[in-house]
Amino acid sequence: MPTSNEFIALEERYGAHNYHPLDVVISRASGAWVWDVEGKKYMDFLAAYSAVNQGHCHPRLVKTLVEQSCRVALTSRAFRNDQLGPFCQELCELTGFARVLPMNTGAEAVETAVKAARKWGYTVKGIAEDQAEIIVFDGNFHGRTTTIVSFSADPEYRFGFGPFTPGFRILPYGDIEAVRQAINPNTCAVLVEPIQGEAGIVSPPEGFLRQLRELTTDHNALLVTDEIQSGLGRTGRLFAYEHEGIRPDIVIIGKALSGGMYPVSAILADDEVMGVFKPGEHGSTYGGNPLGAAVAREALKVLIDEKMVERSAELGHYFMDKLRAITSPHVELIRGKGLWIGIVLKKSAGGARRFCEALQAEGLLCKETHATVIRVAPPLTITRDEIDWAVERIGKVLTTL
């Protein structure tokens, strides 16, 4: 087998340079662990941006993927299949929403939610044609399509990709007074991440989501929560919005919906919102395909059967307590919910990338975000013993680098 350096050289020679990964070449994985092509073992503390909440290559998901792919993988939505109906039923019964619209990637699901919110604004609320506005928040990350980067505040995601799609108003994250001032009769929706992942595991002030829910209800606008990363157990609840006891009008999900085995995403909503779509107005060749639906059904069952949501809540507290006990001159604070943790470094620390590189050398794969935050998001299958193993190495890097 080629060496890691040879694989890296091939990717650098023939691949687009749109990523800056750590120089580790993974060839196999299981649970919370991955191995490079030389056989070195690492603990995965990114979990594919929370796509592998159920752990790498979960045996039940592998079995389902293989068995379903041998029966039928794709029919397109031109026909029906025997997995989609049960998938929609089981997801609705689990989440309490009336309907599901399945797609493939997170960005597709966000686009679907934007289209649903706008169409609802025109056909139900009665907003004048092409005047609908959606309120979003500074620091957001909802995907990388041209429409989605139109309402990003990060220059890196926008540079060179204009002209941009109008109809979005960006407000400070967590500032309910700014929302109160901005919301108006043309506002069809407020789109929010209950916790901002790419911004560095940032939570809004307590009560912010409840107040958003009250404002959107009072102004006849939809509340849309993006739970692509924060949902399906990552924060110690099935959905992060549950921490404030609210119910959105649209919920966007993806990533862990298929346990990292296959791209599956969806939006959840009730009849008033989902009813705006008529045949032919929106769709996807692969969305709702039998292979994806079968894998997602099993991924949800694994999440519940193995009590991964509860594990995330319990082990998240344990993990953060351990991290906060580390005395390091580099650490500003530890923040997060469940097994979604940000180690925020001081500006004097010299950036998070060098810490992630040092952790790689210790057998831990982490990802820096916004230069000064080390993101910690292991698969929800991680054990206390594995956390202790990781904390020992994190402590070593934070105190000696």
C-alpha positions as CSV (number, residue, x, y, z in Angstrom):
1,M,0.0,0.0,0.0
2,P,1.3,3.5,-0.7
3,T,2.5,5.6,2.3
4,S,0.7,8.5,3.8
5,N,3.1,10.9,2.1
6,E,2.3,9.3,-1.3
7,F,-1.4,9.6,-0.8
8,I,-1.0,13.2,0.3
9,A,1.0,13.9,-2.8
10,L,-1.7,12.4,-5.1
11,E,-4.4,14.5,-3.5
12,E,-2.3,17.7,-3.7
13,R,-1.5,17.0,-7.3
14,Y,-4.9,16.0,-8.6
15,G,-7.5,17.4,-6.0
16,A,-8.8,20.9,-5.7
17,H,-7.2,22.8,-2.9
18,N,-10.4,23.8,-1.1
19,Y,-9.4,22.1,2.2
20,H,-6.5,22.4,4.6
21,P,-6.6,19.0,6.4
22,L,-4.2,17.7,8.9
23,D,-1.7,15.4,7.2
24,V,-3.2,12.1,8.4
25,V,-4.4,9.6,5.9
26,I,-7.2,7.4,7.4
27,S,-7.7,3.9,6.0
28,R,-10.1,2.3,8.5
29,A,-12.3,3.2,11.5
30,S,-14.3,1.7,14.3
31,G,-16.3,3.3,17.1
32,A,-14.4,6.3,18.3
33,W,-11.1,5.3,16.7
34,V,-9.4,5.6,13.2
35,W,-6.2,4.1,11.8
36,D,-3.9,5.6,9.2
37,V,-2.4,3.7,6.3
38,E,0.7,2.9,8.4
39,G,-1.5,1.4,11.1
40,K,-1.2,4.2,13.7
41,K,-4.3,4.5,15.9
42,Y,-6.0,7.8,16.6
43,M,-9.1,8.9,18.6
44,D,-11.5,10.8,16.4
45,F,-12.6,14.0,18.1
46,L,-14.4,15.5,15.2
47,A,-16.8,12.7,14.3
48,A,-17.1,14.0,10.8
49,Y,-18.7,17.2,12.1
50,S,-21.1,15.1,14.1
51,A,-22.1,12.8,11.2
52,V,-20.8,9.8,13.1
53,N,-22.5,10.3,16.4
54,Q,-23.2,6.5,16.3
55,G,-19.5,5.8,15.9
56,H,-17.6,4.8,12.9
57,C,-18.8,1.7,11.0
58,H,-21.5,0.8,13.5
59,P,-22.2,-2.9,12.8
60,R,-25.9,-2.5,12.6
61,L,-25.5,0.3,10.1
62,V,-23.0,-1.6,8.0
63,K,-25.3,-4.6,7.9
64,T,-28.3,-2.5,6.8
65,L,-26.3,-0.7,4.2
66,V,-25.0,-3.9,2.7
67,E,-28.4,-5.7,2.8
68,Q,-30.4,-2.8,1.4
69,S,-27.9,-2.1,-1.4
70,C,-28.3,-5.8,-2.5
71,R,-32.0,-5.3,-2.8
72,V,-32.5,-1.9,-4.3
73,A,-30.5,1.3,-3.8
74,L,-32.2,4.0,-5.9
75,T,-35.6,4.3,-7.5
76,S,-35.8,8.1,-7.7
77,R,-39.1,9.7,-6.6
78,A,-40.6,8.9,-9.9
79,F,-41.7,5.8,-8.2
80,R,-42.4,4.7,-4.6
81,N,-40.2,2.4,-2.5
82,D,-40.8,0.3,0.6
83,Q,-38.3,2.2,2.9
84,L,-39.5,5.8,2.5
85,G,-42.9,5.6,4.1
86,P,-41.6,3.7,7.2
87,F,-38.7,6.2,7.5
88,C,-41.0,9.2,7.5
89,Q,-43.4,7.6,10.0
90,E,-40.6,6.6,12.4
91,L,-38.9,10.0,12.2
92,C,-42.2,11.9,12.7
93,E,-43.2,9.7,15.7
94,L,-39.7,10.2,17.2
95,T,-39.7,14.0,16.8
96,G,-43.4,14.9,17.1
97,F,-43.7,16.7,13.7
98,A,-46.3,15.8,11.1
99,R,-44.3,15.5,8.0
100,V,-40.8,14.9,6.6
101,L,-39.2,16.1,3.4
102,P,-36.0,14.1,2.7
103,M,-33.0,15.4,0.9
104,N,-29.3,14.3,0.9
105,T,-26.9,17.0,2.2
106,G,-27.2,19.5,4.9
107,A,-26.9,22.4,2.5
108,E,-29.8,20.9,0.4
109,A,-31.9,20.7,3.5
110,V,-31.2,24.4,4.4
111,E,-32.1,25.4,0.8
112,T,-35.3,23.4,1.2
113,A,-36.2,25.2,4.4
114,V,-35.5,28.6,2.8
115,K,-37.8,27.7,-0.1
116,A,-40.5,26.4,2.3
117,A,-40.3,29.5,4.5
118,R,-40.5,31.9,1.5
119,K,-43.4,30.0,-0.1
120,W,-45.2,29.9,3.2
121,G,-44.7,33.7,3.4
122,Y,-46.2,34.3,0.0
123,T,-49.1,31.7,0.0
124,V,-50.1,31.7,3.7
125,K,-48.9,34.9,5.3
126,G,-49.6,37.0,2.2
127,I,-46.3,38.8,1.8
128,A,-46.1,40.7,-1.5
129,E,-44.2,38.8,-4.3
130,D,-40.4,38.8,-3.9
131,Q,-40.5,40.9,-0.7
132,A,-40.0,38.1,1.8
133,E,-37.2,38.4,4.3
134,I,-35.4,35.8,6.5
135,I,-33.6,36.9,9.6
136,V,-30.3,35.1,10.2
137,F,-27.4,35.7,12.6
138,D,-23.8,36.8,12.6
139,G,-21.4,33.8,12.9
140,N,-23.8,31.4,11.2
141,F,-22.7,28.5,9.1
142,H,-25.6,26.8,7.2
143,G,-23.7,25.5,4.2
144,R,-21.8,26.6,1.1
145,T,-24.3,27.1,-1.8
146,T,-24.4,30.5,-3.4
147,T,-27.7,31.3,-1.7
148,I,-26.5,30.2,1.7
149,V,-23.1,32.0,1.6
150,S,-25.2,35.1,0.6
151,F,-26.2,35.3,4.3
152,S,-22.9,34.4,5.8
153,A,-20.9,37.1,7.6
154,D,-17.6,35.3,7.1
155,P,-15.6,36.9,4.2
156,E,-13.8,33.6,3.6
157,Y,-17.1,32.0,2.5
158,R,-18.2,34.9,0.3
159,F,-15.1,36.2,-1.4
160,G,-15.3,35.9,-5.2
161,F,-18.8,34.2,-5.2
162,G,-21.1,37.1,-5.8
163,P,-23.5,38.5,-6.9
164,F,-25.4,37.3,-3.8
165,T,-29.0,36.3,-3.2
166,P,-31.1,39.1,-1.6
167,G,-33.8,38.6,1.1
168,F,-31.7,38.0,4.2
169,R,-31.0,40.2,7.2
170,I,-28.0,39.4,9.4
171,L,-28.2,40.3,13.1
172,P,-25.9,39.8,16.1
173,Y,-26.3,36.3,17.4
174,G,-28.1,36.2,20.8
175,D,-29.3,39.9,20.5
176,I,-33.1,39.6,21.0
177,E,-33.5,43.4,20.9
178,A,-32.0,43.5,17.4
179,V,-34.5,40.9,16.3
180,R,-37.3,42.9,18.0
181,Q,-36.3,46.0,16.0
182,A,-35.7,44.1,12.7
183,I,-38.8,41.8,12.5
184,N,-41.5,43.3,10.3
185,P,-44.5,42.3,8.2
186,N,-42.2,41.0,5.4
187,T,-40.4,38.7,7.7
188,C,-41.3,35.1,6.8
189,A,-38.9,33.4,9.1
190,V,-36.0,33.5,11.5
191,L,-33.3,30.9,10.8
192,V,-31.0,30.1,13.8
193,E,-28.5,27.5,15.0
194,P,-29.4,26.8,18.7
195,I,-25.7,26.5,19.2
196,Q,-23.2,27.7,16.6
197,G,-20.8,25.0,15.8
198,E,-18.5,26.5,13.1
199,A,-18.3,29.7,15.2
200,G,-16.6,27.7,18.0
201,I,-19.4,26.0,19.9
202,V,-21.1,29.3,20.8
203,S,-24.4,29.3,22.8
204,P,-26.7,32.3,22.9
205,P,-27.8,33.8,26.2
206,E,-30.2,31.7,28.1
207,G,-33.8,32.5,27.1
208,F,-32.9,33.7,23.6
209,L,-34.6,30.8,21.8
210,R,-37.7,31.2,24.0
211,Q,-37.9,34.9,23.1
212,L,-37.3,34.1,19.4
213,R,-40.3,31.7,19.6
214,E,-42.5,34.4,21.2
215,L,-41.5,37.0,18.7
216,T,-42.0,34.9,15.7
217,T,-45.4,33.8,17.0
218,D,-46.4,37.4,17.7
219,H,-45.3,38.5,14.2
220,N,-46.7,35.5,12.3
221,A,-43.3,34.3,11.2
222,L,-41.7,30.9,11.2
223,L,-39.0,29.8,13.5
224,V,-36.5,27.6,11.7
225,T,-33.8,25.8,13.7
226,D,-30.7,24.3,11.9
227,E,-29.9,21.1,13.9
228,I,-27.7,19.6,11.3
229,Q,-24.7,19.5,13.7
230,S,-26.4,20.2,17.1
231,G,-29.3,17.6,16.6
232,L,-29.6,13.9,17.2
233,G,-28.0,13.7,20.5
234,R,-24.9,15.8,20.2
235,T,-25.8,18.3,23.0
236,G,-27.4,15.8,25.4
237,R,-30.9,16.2,24.0
238,L,-32.4,14.8,20.8
239,F,-32.4,18.4,19.5
240,A,-30.6,21.4,21.0
241,Y,-33.8,23.6,21.0
242,E,-35.2,21.2,23.7
243,H,-32.9,22.8,26.2
244,E,-35.2,25.8,26.2
245,G,-38.5,23.9,25.9
246,I,-39.6,25.4,22.6
247,R,-41.0,23.9,19.4
248,P,-39.8,25.4,16.1
249,D,-41.9,25.5,12.9
250,I,-39.2,23.9,10.8
251,V,-36.3,21.7,11.9
252,I,-33.4,21.0,9.6
253,I,-31.5,17.8,10.2
254,G,-28.7,15.8,8.5
255,K,-25.2,14.4,9.3
256,A,-26.0,11.9,12.1
257,L,-29.3,11.1,10.5
258,S,-27.5,8.3,8.7
259,G,-24.7,7.7,11.2
260,G,-22.1,8.7,8.7
261,M,-22.8,5.9,6.3
262,Y,-24.6,7.7,3.5
263,P,-25.8,11.3,2.8
264,V,-29.3,11.8,4.3
265,S,-30.9,15.0,5.4
266,A,-34.4,16.3,5.9
267,I,-36.6,19.1,7.1
268,L,-39.4,18.5,9.6
269,A,-42.6,20.5,9.8
270,D,-46.3,20.3,10.3
271,D,-49.0,20.4,7.6
272,E,-49.4,24.2,7.4
273,V,-45.8,24.6,6.3
274,M,-45.1,21.4,4.4
275,G,-48.4,21.8,2.6
276,V,-46.9,24.7,0.5
277,F,-45.1,22.1,-1.7
278,K,-47.1,20.7,-4.6
279,P,-45.9,17.9,-7.0
280,G,-43.1,19.1,-9.2
281,E,-42.2,22.2,-7.2
282,H,-39.2,20.8,-5.3
283,G,-37.3,17.5,-5.3
284,S,-34.1,15.5,-5.6
285,T,-33.1,12.5,-7.6
286,Y,-31.6,10.8,-4.5
287,G,-33.7,12.4,-1.8
288,G,-35.8,9.7,-0.1
289,N,-34.0,6.8,-1.9
290,P,-34.5,3.4,-0.4
291,L,-30.8,2.9,0.6
292,G,-30.6,6.2,2.4
293,A,-34.0,5.7,4.1
294,A,-33.1,2.2,5.3
295,V,-29.8,3.4,6.7
296,A,-31.4,6.4,8.4
297,R,-34.1,4.2,10.0
298,E,-31.4,2.0,11.5
299,A,-29.3,5.0,12.6
300,L,-32.2,6.5,14.5
301,K,-32.9,3.1,16.2
302,V,-29.3,2.8,17.2
303,L,-29.3,6.3,18.7
304,I,-32.3,5.4,20.8
305,D,-31.6,1.7,21.6
306,E,-28.0,2.5,22.8
307,K,-29.2,5.6,24.8
308,M,-26.7,7.8,23.0
309,V,-28.6,11.0,23.8
310,E,-28.4,10.3,27.5
311,R,-24.8,9.2,27.2
312,S,-24.0,12.6,25.6
313,A,-25.6,14.5,28.5
314,E,-23.8,12.4,31.2
315,L,-20.4,12.2,29.6
316,G,-20.5,15.8,28.4
317,H,-20.6,17.0,32.0
318,Y,-17.9,14.6,33.0
319,F,-15.6,15.6,30.1
320,M,-16.0,19.4,30.7
321,D,-15.3,19.0,34.4
322,K,-12.1,17.1,33.5
323,L,-11.1,19.8,30.9
324,R,-11.8,22.6,33.3
325,A,-9.5,21.0,35.9
326,I,-6.5,21.4,33.5
327,T,-4.4,24.4,34.5
328,S,-3.0,25.9,31.3
329,P,-1.7,29.4,30.5
330,H,-3.2,29.1,27.1
331,V,-6.9,28.4,27.9
332,E,-9.5,31.2,28.1
333,L,-12.5,29.0,28.9
334,I,-14.2,25.7,28.2
335,R,-17.7,25.9,26.8
336,G,-20.3,23.6,25.3
337,K,-23.3,21.3,25.8
338,G,-23.2,17.5,25.9
339,L,-20.3,16.1,23.9
340,W,-19.9,19.3,21.9
341,I,-17.1,21.2,23.5
342,G,-15.0,24.2,22.6
343,I,-11.6,24.8,24.2
344,V,-11.2,28.5,23.7
345,L,-7.6,29.6,23.6
346,K,-6.2,33.0,24.5
347,K,-4.9,35.2,21.6
348,S,-1.5,34.8,23.1
349,A,-1.6,31.0,22.6
350,G,-0.5,31.4,18.9
351,G,-3.6,29.9,17.3
352,A,-5.4,26.5,17.7
353,R,-3.9,24.9,14.6
354,R,-0.6,24.2,16.3
355,F,-2.4,22.6,19.2
356,C,-4.4,20.3,16.9
357,E,-1.1,19.3,15.2
358,A,0.4,18.5,18.6
359,L,-2.7,16.5,19.6
360,Q,-2.4,14.5,16.3
361,A,1.1,13.5,17.4
362,E,-0.4,12.3,20.7
363,G,-3.0,10.2,18.9
364,L,-6.0,12.6,19.0
365,L,-7.6,14.1,15.9
366,C,-9.2,17.5,16.6
367,K,-10.2,20.5,14.4
368,E,-9.5,24.1,15.0
369,T,-12.2,26.6,14.3
370,H,-12.0,30.4,13.9
371,A,-8.3,30.3,14.7
372,T,-8.6,30.2,18.5
373,V,-11.0,27.3,19.3
374,I,-10.2,23.6,19.5
375,R,-13.4,21.8,18.7
376,V,-14.1,18.6,20.7
377,A,-16.9,16.4,19.3
378,P,-16.2,12.6,19.7
379,P,-18.6,9.9,18.6
380,L,-21.3,9.4,21.2
381,T,-20.1,5.9,21.7
382,I,-17.0,7.1,23.6
383,T,-16.5,5.7,27.1
384,R,-15.3,7.3,30.4
385,D,-12.0,5.4,30.1
386,E,-11.5,6.8,26.6
387,I,-12.3,10.3,27.8
388,D,-9.7,9.8,30.6
389,W,-7.2,8.7,28.0
390,A,-7.9,11.8,25.9
391,V,-7.9,14.2,28.8
392,E,-4.4,13.0,29.8
393,R,-3.1,13.9,26.3
394,I,-5.0,17.1,26.0
395,G,-3.6,18.2,29.4
396,K,-0.1,17.4,28.2
397,V,-0.4,19.5,25.1
398,L,-2.2,22.4,26.8
399,T,0.4,22.6,29.6
400,T,3.7,21.9,27.7
401,L,3.3,23.4,24.2
